[in-house]
Every structure is written in C-alpha cells, then in structure tokens.
Amino acid sequence: MKNNFILFLPIAIIGVGLVIFLNNGKIKKEPVNNINQVVSQQTPITEIPQKNGKCKPEAVTLEGYGDKGKKLENCFVEYPGEPTRQDKSYYVLEDICGQFTKEFVENALGKSIAKIAPSKIDGLFNCSYFLNDKDDYVMLVFEYLSIANQKKGHEMAGRKTEESTKIPMRNLVVWQSDGLLNSIYLVFDDKKFISIERTSTSGLTSDKLINFAANMAKEIKNYK
C-alpha cells in the first residue's frame, strides 16, 4: 500500500500525499512530504514508556471540561456526559488522542507505541501512533461525514468495499485492486466514523489491521 490515506470529502483538506475527490468529479492532489505538517498542537506530542495490560480506573482532568473524565480499565477515557443530550450514552469526541490513549492502542494493536501526536491543522481530528522513532505510524481519523459517500467514492476509484463480520460493530473495509487493504471505517452513525490508516512501512498487514479494528470495536461498539 502506498504511504497515504484517502478521504472522500466535499471540500479540499491537506493530508499526507492526500488525494481528494471533489463533488464536481475533479481530482485534486495536495502532496505533503513532511509528517510534521500533519501532527499537531492540539495536544503536545506525548512520549510515554510502554505499559501493557490493564489501566488503573481513575478520574482524569480534561482541558476545557469542569467535570473530570474517567479512565477505564481498558485504558479508554470516557468524557463526561453533556446535559443537553437527552440520553445517557457516552460519545466518542474530537479529542482522539485524549480518548484513545497510547495504552489503549497498544493493547488493541499488540505492539508498542513510541509516541502519539494529534493533528496540527484546525478542523482535522486525528491522532498518529508512531511505532518507532521514524515516521512509521497507524492513524485514527475522526470525521462527521457521510459513510455512504465514502463508500461510493472508493467504489468509483475501483476499490472493493465490504462489511467485515470479524469486526463487532458497523464497519466498512476497503480493498485496493491489488488485494491490499486501503482503509477501515468504524461507523457510529450515518455521518460519524473513525477510519484507520497506516504508512506502507508500518509493517502492519491487512490481517493485523482488521484484528486491530476488531479489538477496538469490542471496546467502543456501545459508544455513539
């Protein structure tokens, strides 16, 4: 797989070697050669010694929130509920690095994470999990976009899409024409999802990525 990720959007954004399919059918390429252009100031780059297994459940202070969040035993961080919401469900929010902690991703991926970094670009909600001191990473990309449009855009590009029975929540798995995995989408509703991307040098095979998605889905399938 090439060292890129692909999102089908109605407007242009910047990404790593990103190809954007516009609504008028034209294609625009905006290459970015330096990973430091896509990782950010939303939260400082965090380097933490690897800690495998379970986390100690505890309250955690969240910037911009009066109430504390809750770190669970699986190392995922639940943000406090919002009074304006009529239900009591917990939600996945834009702070991907804050909720999907380094330890949570290590446990789901089965690999050590050297450091994590969110997007540098305002309006892009993603977190890069670096597997070493180079630019090899897996990235979680959070979007409020139509999953139907993502599916349609991939299929227009000649890719195969399917829902994997191995992943225990609504999902979309995208395969390239050469048989390699392109992207995995974990879908919360028709216009909210997280996609899983990785660099071609990450060493993560298609099977490993699907297993990673399945492990994540087991933990977040009841969130909105």
Secondary structure, 3 states (H helix, E strand, C coil): CCCCCCCCCCCCCCCCCEEEECCCCCEEEECCCCHHHCCCCCCCCECCCCCCCCCCCEEECCCCCCCCEEECCCCEEECCCCCCCCCCCCCCCCCHHHHECHHHHHHHHCCCCCEEEECCCCCCEEEEEECCCCCCEEEEEEECCCHHHHHHHHHHCCCEEECCCCCCCCEEEEECCCCCEEEEEEEEECCEEEEEEECCCCCCCHHHHHHHHHHHHHHHCCCC
